[in-house]
Amino acid sequence: MPKKTQPDYRKELEKSAKQMILIHRVDTLIRIILRAMMRNLKIKHAGLLLYDKDKNEYVAKVSRGKAGGKIPAGFAKVGKNNALIRYFADAQLRVFGSDYLSFERVSAFLNSKKGKKDKKVKAFLEDVKFQLSLYNAKFCIPGFFRDKLICIFFLGQKSDRRKFTAEELGFLSVLSSDAVMAIQNAWFYQDLNKQLQLNRNLFLQTVMALATAIEAKDKYTSGHTERVSRYSLSLAEEIRTMQKINRRDWVKLLRDLKIAASLHDIGKIGVKEAVLNKPGILTDAERKDIEKHTLVGFSILKSVDRFREPILGVKYHHERYDGKGYPEGLKGNKIPLIAQIISAADTYDAMTTDRPYRKALSKEKALEAIKENRGKQFSPLIVDVFVRAYKKGKFEIKDSF
Ligand SMILES: [Fe+2]
């Protein structure tokens, strides 16, 4: 008969550890760990109870293998007073030691003279045995982080029905402590991500508050910021259908564009209201005063690291493709794309809304004006995407999103 090949446990542990380090999703991690247990020890099924720190209870996360069946209703989540949890969580109750617990050992004890003697211990272990049977577990191994019980792995019958060897127990013990470290890391990573998301939301709310502050000052531009943001995002979407942009760059462009479009006129905070809202023709000095809003916006935002890209949209949204714009007279594609997009969206919105010095143009006339400026005020690409987006109805004039 050919000799059965034993897994190289050291290699298997290294393999699992390498995989675990890279994974930050707890459910995926658990799947990998259980698979490693089942494959190497030839167990019919495996699962675990995992601590849920938000709910302060243990949740039966996964039960793999045919023999595992379905976890009975009401037992998918268990509280800290569950006998199995108490057995491992309370050092004084671990009558068979803290490394593992086998169904066979509990049964044997309960049938022994000693087991029958102490009624209190007997009742507790009967309960433990019942819990093990619910999960069809022949063997349990706990996972601790310091003194805290993080999880309990429950393993079913081995295919050959043999007992675990010392080597296999060693493998299980190292794998479970590696698993606890990996789960802790995944939790830490998830917490960090949550915090990052909270910070991001807070940041965006601050941006929106700043944008509202601009509109409060300029009574003719009510809803302007929201519309420019909406039009800008539509133009960006259209650019993506025409140019290959990888997902990462795309997500970043959208994020930066949203901020830049919301704040493009933030510098108007530094322009006198009388000038901003002047109904007649502006003098040269007044026009220069308004034009300064690009540089004022730049100086307001330049110290914030997160504005490094959006700031280009704020500073250059009045540049022209032919170099006749301001503040620097940049030409062609020297004008950052983010600024080119905002410029077209801003101009279209300015044309289609009432201004202190003239009435709104129809959207058809505004489109014509944009087209006439192909290669002049705007780059050919921007005009082309504008026309395509316009035809898709992306420039319908609505007051808000
Ligand atoms: Fe502006």
Boltz pocket constraint, residues with backbone or C-beta under 6 A from the ligand:
constraints:
  - pocket:
      binder: B
      contacts: [[A, 264], [A, 265], [A, 293], [A, 317], [A, 318]]
      max_distance: 6.0
